[in-house]
Amino acid sequence: MNKINSPRFVPLVVAIGIVFGILIGSFYANHYSGNRLNIINTSSNKINDLLHIIDAQYVDKVNISDLVEKAMPQILRELDPHSTYTTAKDVEASMEGLKGSFSGIGVQFTIYDDTVRVIRVLPGGPSEDVGLMAGDRIVAVDGKAYTGKVVTDTTTMKLLKGPAESSVRLGVVRPGTKKQLSFTIVRGDVPVKSIDAVYMLDKTTGYIRITNFSETTYSEFLAALARLNHDGFRSLVLDLRGNLGGYMAPSVQIANEFLPKGRLILYTEGHRSPRKEYMSDGRGTYQSLPLVVLIDEGTASSSEILAGAIQDNDRGTVVGRRSFGKGLVQEPIEFSDGSMLRLTIARYYTPSGRCLQKPYVPGDEDAYENDLFERAVHGEYFSRDSIRTGGKAYKTVGGRTVYGGGGIIPDIFIPRDTLGMTSYFKEAYLRGLLYLFACDFVDDHRSDLRKCVTVDDVVAYLDRRDVPQAFAAYGEGHGLKRRNLMLRTSHDLFVNYIYGYIIDQLLGEAASAEYINRTDLAVEQALNVIRERRTFPAQEKSVPKQQAQVVGAALRLMCPSPVIYSWISPFRPVCPSFPRSHSAVS
């Protein structure tokens, strides 16, 4: 990593110095009298001078280090939405998803009634070795009680994670047993998979879902292809929906697998960063494999690079909705104290010359973060005609017209599926009751559900019970008023979400994806494209404006304000398109 004294940061430091210089001058002009005022040099040392003056002369004692830590993010916000500063204590956590593994005990957990509940024990992990089981409640850590208001995801992960080969002692209450159990677990390597679903959609079509791009993504991808090859796949659906990005290199490597030699995958360019091109080397194994790429508004950064490379090279069909539009390149710069600056140094461009980055106003974070909500307001999730392209057209390798304006616009548009949406379902989802019900249902029926080894087994078991009615009774017990008409209207939504959560807990994310995809409109369209041998995009019909108004109103039931359409992590909206687990891994 480059150090902070890199020459490219001189303009940034000078700019900051000017701002602080103005503030200092204003302060002394209005508040200082006497002859102690020294002339401050108009150089990049103004920041140091400012801090020295505060430390030496401010009326109260000030922690200068804390002041600097608070000032750094504020300064970067004035540049762009993606230049960030991470404190030393948070750097390791921020890098975990990119490293592909971390040291922990190997469980997926959720917090319910101020208690840690084990949702799933990861196969081959340290917890499985000692006999920890799904459904166990962790009530003590290293001899100290751990229940109540102090229990949060953050504190739990801090307690359960730790250096490899270190140990942690857990006090556990297991349903059906009265005595508290004790487990001493030696922490070990816990993989963080960036590919969470690989299976065959039909006899010849494989499916791979990539959730982010980490150090291990490319090797995971090759392993996934090998598995599908063993199963006899002859076409592929690559799902990048909800993929927020990560490292650029894996997306380039994956694109290379599908492209002939000499094709431009992307290029980067900035004011002080000369144009750098990334070309395919012709060694890809799947250059003629029929390919469909799924994207949506949660597809960002590296995943947009991959989708753009496929689209601009006319290598496959992109299906879904306009992607997020994150096209700024960050370079990590490490400070001596272990903290890290990720500074934007260039922009990403697709092979046709489109900049992936959507427009932004420096310093206006609210407008940038509310962009996805604004798309809903303007009907973009329901009609291709409502997409704001910026008007500039570009040409693919084969001469097709594609548009810029931020993000990747799909070849085939798929509107959000809001069929059956009601305010009753929305409230149940946003309060987390669907997931909590699924957790309790699995707990209450665990002995029977353990006999289910396939998705169809679980579905058959659940179909024998009226799950929506059971949820309605559960909701009443948690303050959610029963609304029978809305329950009937949203019946299929309740089934899909609750079944999906239960399957996720019992069989894992891949099985849950398999179940959800059975009724997924984008997956259905992808299969149609492949079966009809439409290698390149066809002219699809847009949703009529009248219909867009109706479904637009339905989405606003799910996302009634920009506050609800907020971020639970950078660029991941909580407004659901399909069930996601409300749990964490440690």
C-alpha positions as CSV (number, residue, x, y, z in Angstrom):
1,M,0.0,0.0,0.0
2,N,1.1,3.6,-0.7
3,K,1.8,5.8,2.3
4,I,0.1,9.0,3.0
5,N,3.0,11.1,1.8
6,S,2.3,10.1,-1.8
7,P,2.7,13.1,-4.2
8,R,-0.9,12.7,-5.4
9,F,-2.2,13.9,-2.1
10,V,-0.5,17.3,-2.3
11,P,-3.6,18.9,-3.9
12,L,-5.9,17.4,-1.3
13,V,-3.7,18.6,1.6
14,V,-3.4,22.1,0.1
15,A,-7.2,22.3,-0.3
16,I,-7.7,21.2,3.3
17,G,-5.2,23.7,4.4
18,I,-7.0,26.5,2.7
19,V,-10.3,25.6,4.3
20,F,-8.8,25.4,7.8
21,G,-6.8,28.6,7.1
22,I,-10.0,30.5,6.5
23,L,-11.6,29.1,9.6
24,I,-8.6,30.1,11.7
25,G,-8.6,33.7,10.3
26,S,-12.3,34.0,10.9
27,F,-11.9,32.8,14.5
28,Y,-9.1,35.2,15.4
29,A,-10.8,38.1,13.6
30,N,-13.9,37.7,15.6
31,H,-12.8,36.3,19.0
32,Y,-9.2,37.2,19.6
33,S,-7.7,40.4,21.0
34,G,-4.1,40.9,22.1
35,N,-0.7,40.6,20.6
36,R,-0.1,36.8,20.7
37,L,-1.4,36.2,17.2
38,N,1.3,34.7,15.0
39,I,1.2,34.7,11.2
40,I,0.3,31.2,9.9
41,N,2.1,30.1,6.7
42,T,-0.1,29.6,3.7
43,S,1.1,26.1,3.1
44,S,0.1,22.5,3.7
45,N,1.3,22.9,7.3
46,K,-1.8,24.8,8.3
47,I,-3.5,21.7,9.6
48,N,-0.6,20.9,11.9
49,D,-0.5,24.6,12.9
50,L,-4.2,24.5,13.6
51,L,-4.0,21.4,15.8
52,H,-1.0,22.8,17.6
53,I,-2.8,26.1,18.4
54,I,-5.9,24.2,19.6
55,D,-3.7,22.0,21.8
56,A,-1.8,25.0,23.2
57,Q,-4.4,27.7,23.6
58,Y,-7.9,26.2,23.6
59,V,-10.0,27.0,26.7
60,D,-10.6,23.4,27.6
61,K,-8.5,20.2,27.4
62,V,-8.9,18.6,24.0
63,N,-8.0,15.1,22.8
64,I,-6.3,16.0,19.5
65,S,-6.3,12.4,18.2
66,D,-10.1,12.2,18.6
67,L,-10.4,15.5,16.9
68,V,-8.5,14.3,13.9
69,E,-10.5,11.0,13.7
70,K,-13.7,13.0,13.6
71,A,-12.4,15.5,11.1
72,M,-11.1,13.0,8.5
73,P,-14.5,11.6,7.4
74,Q,-16.0,15.2,7.2
75,I,-13.2,16.3,4.9
76,L,-13.6,13.3,2.6
77,R,-17.4,13.8,2.3
78,E,-16.6,17.0,0.4
79,L,-14.8,15.0,-2.3
80,D,-17.1,12.2,-3.4
81,P,-19.5,9.6,-1.9
82,H,-16.9,6.8,-1.9
83,S,-13.7,8.2,-0.5
84,T,-13.6,7.0,3.1
85,Y,-11.6,6.9,6.2
86,T,-11.5,3.8,8.5
87,T,-10.1,3.9,12.0
88,A,-7.4,1.4,13.0
89,K,-9.8,-0.6,15.1
90,D,-12.3,-1.0,12.3
91,V,-9.9,-1.8,9.5
92,E,-9.8,-5.5,10.2
93,A,-13.5,-5.9,10.3
94,S,-13.9,-3.9,7.1
95,M,-11.5,-6.2,5.3
96,E,-13.0,-9.5,6.5
97,G,-15.5,-9.9,3.6
98,L,-12.7,-9.2,1.1
99,K,-10.1,-11.7,2.6
100,G,-12.4,-14.6,2.3
101,S,-12.1,-15.8,5.9
102,F,-11.7,-14.8,9.5
103,S,-10.9,-16.4,12.8
104,G,-14.0,-17.3,14.9
105,I,-16.1,-20.2,16.2
106,G,-18.1,-20.9,13.0
107,V,-21.7,-20.2,13.8
108,Q,-24.6,-18.2,12.2
109,F,-26.6,-16.5,14.9
110,T,-29.4,-14.1,15.5
111,I,-30.4,-12.1,18.6
112,Y,-33.9,-12.7,19.9
113,D,-35.3,-11.6,23.3
114,D,-31.9,-10.2,24.2
115,T,-30.3,-13.6,23.8
116,V,-27.9,-15.0,21.2
117,R,-29.6,-17.9,19.3
118,V,-27.5,-20.2,17.1
119,I,-29.2,-20.5,13.8
120,R,-26.8,-22.8,12.0
121,V,-23.5,-24.4,12.9
122,L,-21.1,-24.1,9.9
123,P,-20.0,-27.6,8.7
124,G,-16.4,-28.4,9.5
125,G,-16.1,-25.4,11.9
126,P,-14.8,-25.3,15.5
127,S,-18.3,-25.3,17.0
128,E,-19.4,-28.4,15.1
129,D,-16.3,-30.2,16.5
130,V,-17.4,-29.6,20.1
131,G,-21.1,-30.4,19.6
132,L,-22.7,-27.0,19.5
133,M,-26.1,-27.2,17.8
134,A,-28.6,-25.1,15.9
135,G,-31.2,-23.8,18.4
136,D,-28.7,-23.4,21.3
137,R,-28.9,-20.2,23.3
138,I,-25.6,-18.6,24.3
139,V,-26.2,-17.2,27.8
140,A,-22.6,-16.8,29.1
141,V,-19.2,-16.1,27.7
142,D,-16.0,-16.9,29.6
143,G,-17.9,-17.4,32.9
144,K,-19.8,-14.1,32.7
145,A,-23.6,-13.9,32.0
146,Y,-24.4,-12.6,28.5
147,T,-28.0,-11.7,28.2
148,G,-30.1,-8.5,28.3
149,K,-29.7,-5.1,26.6
150,V,-25.9,-5.5,26.3
151,V,-26.4,-8.2,23.7
152,T,-25.9,-6.8,20.2
153,D,-24.5,-8.2,16.9
154,T,-21.4,-6.0,17.4
155,T,-20.6,-7.1,21.0
156,T,-21.4,-10.7,20.2
157,M,-19.0,-10.8,17.2
158,K,-16.3,-9.2,19.3
159,L,-16.7,-11.8,22.0
160,L,-16.9,-14.8,19.7
161,K,-14.2,-13.8,17.2
162,G,-10.5,-13.8,18.2
163,P,-7.0,-14.9,17.2
164,A,-6.7,-18.4,15.7
165,E,-6.0,-21.1,18.3
166,S,-7.4,-18.9,21.2
167,S,-10.3,-20.3,23.1
168,V,-13.7,-19.1,24.4
169,R,-15.9,-20.8,26.9
170,L,-19.7,-20.6,26.3
171,G,-22.6,-21.3,28.6
172,V,-25.4,-22.7,26.5
173,V,-29.1,-23.4,27.2
174,R,-30.4,-26.1,24.8
175,P,-34.2,-26.4,24.2
176,G,-35.5,-29.5,26.0
177,T,-32.8,-29.6,28.6
178,K,-32.9,-28.0,32.0
179,K,-29.2,-27.9,32.8
180,Q,-26.9,-25.2,31.3
181,L,-24.2,-26.8,29.1
182,S,-20.6,-25.6,28.8
183,F,-18.5,-25.7,25.7
184,T,-14.9,-24.6,25.3
185,I,-14.3,-23.8,21.7
186,V,-10.8,-23.2,20.1
187,R,-11.2,-20.5,17.4
188,G,-10.2,-21.4,13.9
189,D,-10.4,-20.3,10.3
190,V,-14.0,-19.6,9.2
191,P,-14.4,-19.2,5.4
192,V,-16.5,-16.3,4.1
193,K,-17.8,-17.5,0.8
194,S,-18.5,-15.0,-1.9
195,I,-20.4,-17.6,-3.9
196,D,-23.3,-18.8,-1.9
197,A,-25.4,-20.7,-4.5
198,V,-24.4,-23.2,-7.2
199,Y,-26.9,-25.6,-8.7
200,M,-28.6,-26.7,-11.9
201,L,-31.8,-24.7,-12.8
202,D,-32.7,-27.5,-15.2
203,K,-31.0,-30.4,-16.9
204,T,-28.6,-28.1,-19.0
205,T,-28.6,-24.7,-17.3
206,G,-26.3,-23.9,-14.4
207,Y,-26.8,-21.1,-11.9
208,I,-24.1,-19.2,-9.9
209,R,-24.8,-16.4,-7.4
210,I,-21.9,-14.2,-6.5
211,T,-22.5,-12.0,-3.4
212,N,-19.3,-10.0,-3.4
213,F,-15.8,-10.0,-4.9
214,S,-13.1,-11.1,-2.5
215,E,-9.6,-12.6,-2.6
216,T,-11.1,-16.1,-3.0
217,T,-13.9,-15.3,-5.5
218,Y,-12.1,-16.3,-8.7
219,S,-11.0,-19.7,-7.2
220,E,-14.6,-20.2,-5.9
221,F,-15.9,-19.4,-9.4
222,L,-13.6,-22.0,-11.1
223,A,-14.7,-24.6,-8.5
224,A,-18.4,-23.7,-9.2
225,L,-17.9,-24.1,-12.9
226,A,-16.2,-27.4,-12.4
227,R,-19.1,-28.6,-10.3
228,L,-21.6,-27.5,-12.9
229,N,-19.5,-29.1,-15.7
230,H,-19.7,-32.4,-13.8
231,D,-23.5,-32.0,-13.7
232,G,-23.6,-31.4,-17.5
233,F,-24.4,-27.8,-17.8
234,R,-24.4,-26.2,-21.3
235,S,-25.5,-22.7,-20.4
236,L,-25.1,-20.4,-17.4
237,V,-27.2,-17.9,-15.4
238,L,-24.8,-15.6,-13.4
239,D,-26.6,-13.8,-10.6
240,L,-25.1,-10.5,-9.6
241,R,-28.1,-9.0,-7.9
242,G,-27.4,-7.4,-4.6
243,N,-23.6,-7.8,-5.2
244,L,-22.1,-4.6,-3.8
245,G,-18.7,-5.2,-5.4
246,G,-15.3,-5.6,-3.7
247,Y,-12.0,-6.2,-5.4
248,M,-11.8,-5.4,-9.1
249,A,-9.4,-8.2,-10.1
250,P,-11.8,-11.2,-9.6
251,S,-14.4,-9.5,-11.8
252,V,-11.8,-9.0,-14.6
253,Q,-10.7,-12.6,-14.2
254,I,-14.2,-13.9,-14.5
255,A,-15.0,-11.8,-17.5
256,N,-11.8,-13.2,-19.1
257,E,-13.3,-16.7,-18.8
258,F,-16.0,-15.8,-21.3
259,L,-14.2,-13.5,-23.8
260,P,-12.0,-14.2,-26.8
261,K,-8.5,-12.8,-26.9
262,G,-7.9,-9.1,-27.3
263,R,-11.2,-7.8,-26.0
264,L,-11.3,-4.8,-23.7
265,I,-12.8,-5.7,-20.4
266,L,-12.6,-2.2,-18.8
267,Y,-10.3,0.8,-18.4
268,T,-9.7,3.2,-15.6
269,E,-8.7,6.9,-15.9
270,G,-8.4,9.9,-13.6
271,H,-6.9,13.4,-13.4
272,R,-3.6,12.0,-12.1
273,S,-4.1,8.4,-13.1
274,P,-3.3,7.7,-16.8
275,R,-5.6,5.4,-18.7
276,K,-5.1,1.8,-17.9
277,E,-6.7,-0.9,-20.0
278,Y,-7.6,-4.5,-19.0
279,M,-7.7,-6.9,-21.9
280,S,-8.8,-10.5,-22.3
281,D,-5.9,-13.0,-22.9
282,G,-7.9,-15.7,-24.8
283,R,-7.3,-18.4,-22.2
284,G,-10.9,-18.5,-21.0
285,T,-12.5,-21.9,-21.0
286,Y,-16.1,-20.8,-21.6
287,Q,-15.8,-18.4,-24.6
288,S,-18.8,-19.9,-26.4
289,L,-21.0,-20.8,-23.4
290,P,-24.5,-19.3,-23.6
291,L,-24.6,-16.7,-20.8
292,V,-27.2,-14.5,-19.0
293,V,-26.2,-12.1,-16.3
294,L,-28.8,-10.9,-13.7
295,I,-28.5,-7.4,-12.2
296,D,-30.6,-5.0,-10.2
297,E,-30.3,-1.7,-8.3
298,G,-28.1,-3.5,-5.7
299,T,-25.5,-4.5,-8.3
300,A,-22.5,-2.2,-7.8
301,S,-18.8,-1.6,-8.5
302,S,-17.0,-4.7,-9.5
303,S,-20.2,-6.5,-10.4
304,E,-21.1,-3.7,-12.7
305,I,-17.6,-4.0,-14.3
306,L,-18.4,-7.7,-15.1
307,A,-21.9,-7.0,-16.4
308,G,-20.6,-4.1,-18.5
309,A,-17.8,-6.2,-20.0
310,I,-20.3,-8.9,-21.0
311,Q,-22.8,-6.5,-22.4
312,D,-20.4,-4.2,-24.4
313,N,-18.7,-7.2,-25.9
314,D,-22.0,-8.7,-27.0
315,R,-21.0,-11.8,-25.1
316,G,-24.3,-12.4,-23.3
317,T,-27.6,-11.0,-22.3
318,V,-28.1,-8.8,-19.2
319,V,-31.4,-9.2,-17.5
320,G,-33.0,-7.2,-14.7
321,R,-33.0,-3.5,-13.7
322,R,-30.5,-0.6,-13.9
323,S,-27.5,-1.2,-11.6
324,F,-26.5,1.0,-8.7
325,G,-23.9,3.2,-10.6
326,K,-20.7,3.0,-8.5
327,G,-17.8,3.7,-10.9
328,L,-15.2,5.3,-8.8
329,V,-11.8,3.6,-8.1
330,Q,-10.5,3.8,-4.6
331,E,-6.9,3.2,-3.7
332,P,-6.2,2.1,-0.1
333,I,-3.6,4.1,1.7
334,E,-2.4,2.9,5.1
335,F,-1.4,5.3,7.9
336,S,1.3,4.5,10.4
337,D,-1.3,3.9,13.2
338,G,-3.1,1.2,11.2
339,S,-6.0,3.4,10.0
340,M,-6.8,3.5,6.3
341,L,-7.8,6.0,3.7
342,R,-9.6,4.8,0.6
343,L,-9.2,7.7,-1.8
344,T,-10.9,7.9,-5.2
345,I,-8.1,8.2,-7.8
346,A,-9.9,7.3,-11.1
347,R,-13.2,6.2,-12.7
348,Y,-14.3,2.9,-14.2
349,Y,-15.3,2.8,-17.9
350,T,-16.9,0.0,-19.8
351,P,-15.4,-1.1,-23.2
352,S,-17.8,1.1,-25.0
353,G,-16.6,4.2,-23.0
354,R,-19.5,4.4,-20.6
355,C,-18.6,5.7,-17.1
356,L,-20.3,3.5,-14.5
357,Q,-20.5,6.3,-11.9
358,K,-23.9,7.9,-11.5
359,P,-24.0,11.7,-11.0
360,Y,-23.4,13.1,-7.5
361,V,-22.9,16.5,-5.8
362,P,-19.8,16.5,-3.6
363,G,-20.9,16.8,0.0
364,D,-24.6,16.0,-0.6
365,E,-24.7,12.5,0.9
366,D,-28.5,12.5,1.5
367,A,-29.3,13.0,-2.2
368,Y,-26.9,10.3,-3.2
369,E,-28.2,7.8,-0.7
370,N,-31.8,8.6,-1.6
371,D,-31.2,7.9,-5.3
372,L,-32.7,4.4,-5.1
373,F,-35.8,5.7,-3.5
374,E,-36.1,8.4,-6.1
375,R,-35.9,5.7,-8.8
376,A,-39.0,4.1,-7.2
377,V,-40.8,7.5,-7.1
378,H,-40.2,8.0,-10.8
379,G,-41.3,4.5,-11.7
380,E,-38.0,3.2,-12.8
381,Y,-38.5,-0.1,-11.1
382,F,-41.6,-0.8,-13.2
383,S,-41.0,0.7,-16.6
384,R,-37.9,0.8,-18.7
385,D,-39.1,4.1,-20.2
386,S,-38.7,5.7,-16.8
387,I,-34.9,5.1,-16.7
388,R,-32.9,8.3,-16.8
389,T,-30.0,7.6,-19.2
390,G,-28.5,11.0,-19.5
391,G,-29.2,10.8,-23.2
392,K,-25.7,9.8,-24.4
393,A,-25.6,6.7,-26.6
394,Y,-22.6,4.3,-27.0
395,K,-22.0,1.3,-29.3
396,T,-21.1,-2.3,-28.4
397,V,-18.6,-4.3,-30.3
398,G,-21.5,-5.6,-32.5
399,G,-23.0,-2.2,-33.0
400,R,-25.9,-2.3,-30.6
401,T,-26.8,0.9,-28.8
402,V,-26.3,1.1,-25.1
403,Y,-26.7,4.1,-22.8
404,G,-24.6,5.8,-20.1
405,G,-25.8,8.0,-17.3
406,G,-24.6,5.8,-14.4
407,G,-24.9,2.0,-13.9
408,I,-25.7,-0.7,-16.4
409,I,-29.0,-0.7,-18.2
410,P,-30.1,-4.3,-18.8
411,D,-30.9,-5.6,-22.3
412,I,-34.1,-7.1,-21.0
413,F,-36.0,-5.2,-18.3
414,I,-37.7,-7.0,-15.4
415,P,-40.0,-4.9,-13.2
416,R,-40.1,-5.4,-9.5
417,D,-42.6,-8.1,-8.6
418,T,-45.1,-6.4,-6.2
419,L,-48.0,-8.8,-6.8
420,G,-49.7,-9.4,-3.5
421,M,-48.0,-6.6,-1.6
422,T,-50.1,-5.2,1.3
423,S,-49.4,-2.9,4.2
424,Y,-49.9,-5.9,6.5
425,F,-47.1,-7.8,4.8
426,K,-44.9,-4.7,4.8
427,E,-45.3,-4.2,8.5
428,A,-44.6,-7.9,9.2
429,Y,-41.4,-7.7,7.2
430,L,-40.1,-4.4,8.4
431,R,-40.6,-5.4,12.1
432,G,-38.6,-8.6,11.4
433,L,-41.5,-10.8,12.5
434,L,-41.3,-13.1,9.4
435,Y,-37.8,-14.0,10.3
436,L,-38.5,-14.4,14.0
437,F,-41.5,-16.6,13.3
438,A,-39.3,-18.8,11.1
439,C,-36.7,-19.1,13.9
440,D,-39.4,-20.1,16.4
441,F,-41.1,-22.5,14.0
442,V,-37.8,-24.3,13.3
443,D,-37.2,-24.5,17.1
444,D,-40.6,-25.9,17.7
445,H,-40.4,-28.5,14.9
446,R,-36.7,-29.2,14.9
447,S,-37.0,-33.0,15.5
448,D,-39.3,-33.4,12.5
449,L,-37.5,-30.9,10.3
450,R,-34.1,-32.7,10.8
451,K,-35.6,-35.5,8.7
452,C,-35.9,-33.2,5.7
453,V,-32.8,-33.4,3.5
454,T,-33.9,-31.6,0.3
455,V,-35.8,-28.4,-0.5
456,D,-38.8,-30.5,-1.6
457,D,-38.8,-32.3,1.7
458,V,-39.1,-29.0,3.6
459,V,-41.7,-27.6,1.3
460,A,-43.8,-30.8,1.6
461,Y,-43.6,-30.6,5.4
462,L,-44.6,-27.0,5.5
463,D,-47.4,-27.4,2.9
464,R,-49.1,-29.8,5.4
465,R,-49.4,-26.9,7.8
466,D,-51.2,-23.6,7.2
467,V,-48.1,-21.5,7.7
468,P,-49.6,-18.1,6.9
469,Q,-52.4,-18.7,9.5
470,A,-49.8,-19.8,12.0
471,F,-47.9,-16.6,11.4
472,A,-51.0,-14.5,11.8
473,A,-51.5,-15.9,15.3
474,Y,-47.9,-15.4,16.0
475,G,-48.1,-11.8,14.8
476,E,-51.0,-11.1,17.1
477,G,-48.9,-12.2,20.0
478,H,-46.3,-9.7,19.0
479,G,-48.7,-6.8,18.5
480,L,-49.4,-7.2,14.8
481,K,-53.1,-6.9,14.3
482,R,-54.5,-9.7,12.1
483,R,-56.0,-8.6,8.8
484,N,-57.6,-11.6,7.2
485,L,-58.2,-10.0,3.8
486,M,-54.6,-8.8,3.5
487,L,-53.4,-12.1,4.7
488,R,-55.2,-13.8,1.8
489,T,-54.0,-11.2,-0.7
490,S,-50.4,-11.6,0.5
491,H,-50.6,-15.4,1.0
492,D,-47.9,-16.3,-1.6
493,L,-45.6,-13.6,-0.3
494,F,-45.9,-14.9,3.3
495,V,-45.3,-18.5,2.0
496,N,-42.2,-17.5,-0.1
497,Y,-40.5,-15.5,2.6
498,I,-41.2,-17.7,5.6
499,Y,-40.4,-20.9,3.6
500,G,-37.2,-19.3,2.3
501,Y,-36.1,-18.3,5.8
502,I,-36.8,-21.8,7.2
503,I,-35.0,-23.5,4.3
504,D,-32.0,-21.2,4.8
505,Q,-31.8,-22.2,8.5
506,L,-32.1,-25.9,7.8
507,L,-30.3,-26.4,4.5
508,G,-28.3,-23.2,3.9
509,E,-28.3,-20.3,1.5
510,A,-27.9,-22.3,-1.6
511,A,-31.0,-24.3,-0.9
512,S,-32.9,-21.1,0.0
513,A,-31.8,-19.6,-3.3
514,E,-33.0,-22.7,-5.2
515,Y,-36.4,-22.3,-3.6
516,I,-36.8,-18.6,-4.1
517,N,-35.7,-18.8,-7.7
518,R,-38.6,-21.1,-8.6
519,T,-40.8,-18.1,-8.6
520,D,-38.3,-15.4,-9.6
521,L,-39.3,-13.4,-12.7
522,A,-35.7,-12.6,-13.7
523,V,-34.6,-16.3,-13.5
524,E,-37.7,-17.3,-15.5
525,Q,-36.8,-14.7,-18.2
526,A,-33.1,-15.9,-18.2
527,L,-34.3,-19.5,-18.8
528,N,-36.5,-18.3,-21.6
529,V,-33.6,-16.4,-23.3
530,I,-31.5,-19.5,-23.1
531,R,-34.2,-21.9,-24.3
532,E,-35.1,-19.7,-27.2
533,R,-31.4,-19.4,-28.1
534,R,-31.6,-15.6,-28.0
535,T,-27.9,-15.1,-27.4
536,F,-28.3,-11.3,-27.7
537,P,-31.0,-9.0,-26.3
538,A,-34.4,-8.8,-28.0
539,Q,-36.8,-5.9,-28.0
540,E,-38.9,-6.4,-24.9
541,K,-42.0,-4.5,-24.1
542,S,-42.0,-2.0,-21.3
543,V,-44.7,-2.0,-18.6
544,P,-47.5,0.4,-19.6
545,K,-47.4,3.7,-17.7
546,Q,-50.8,3.0,-16.1
547,Q,-49.6,-0.3,-14.7
548,A,-46.4,1.4,-13.6
549,Q,-48.4,3.8,-11.5
550,V,-50.2,0.9,-9.8
551,V,-47.1,-1.1,-9.0
552,G,-45.4,2.2,-8.0
553,A,-48.0,2.7,-5.3
554,A,-47.5,-0.9,-4.2
555,L,-43.7,-0.4,-3.8
556,R,-44.3,2.7,-1.7
557,L,-46.1,0.4,0.7
558,M,-42.8,-1.4,1.1
559,C,-40.7,1.8,0.9
560,P,-42.9,4.7,2.1
561,S,-40.0,7.1,2.7
562,P,-36.3,7.6,2.0
563,V,-35.7,6.7,5.6
564,I,-37.0,3.1,5.2
565,Y,-35.0,2.8,1.9
566,S,-31.8,3.2,3.9
567,W,-28.5,1.4,4.2
568,I,-27.9,-1.6,6.5
569,S,-24.4,-1.7,5.1
570,P,-22.8,0.4,2.3
571,F,-25.2,0.4,-0.7
572,R,-27.4,-2.4,0.5
573,P,-31.0,-1.3,0.6
574,V,-33.3,-3.0,3.2
575,C,-36.3,-2.8,0.9
576,P,-36.6,-6.5,-0.1
577,S,-36.6,-8.2,-3.4
578,F,-36.2,-11.6,-1.9
579,P,-35.6,-13.0,1.6
580,R,-32.3,-12.4,3.2
581,S,-31.2,-13.9,6.5
582,H,-31.4,-11.4,9.5
583,S,-28.4,-13.0,11.1
584,A,-24.6,-12.7,11.5
585,V,-21.7,-15.1,11.3
586,S,-18.9,-15.5,13.9
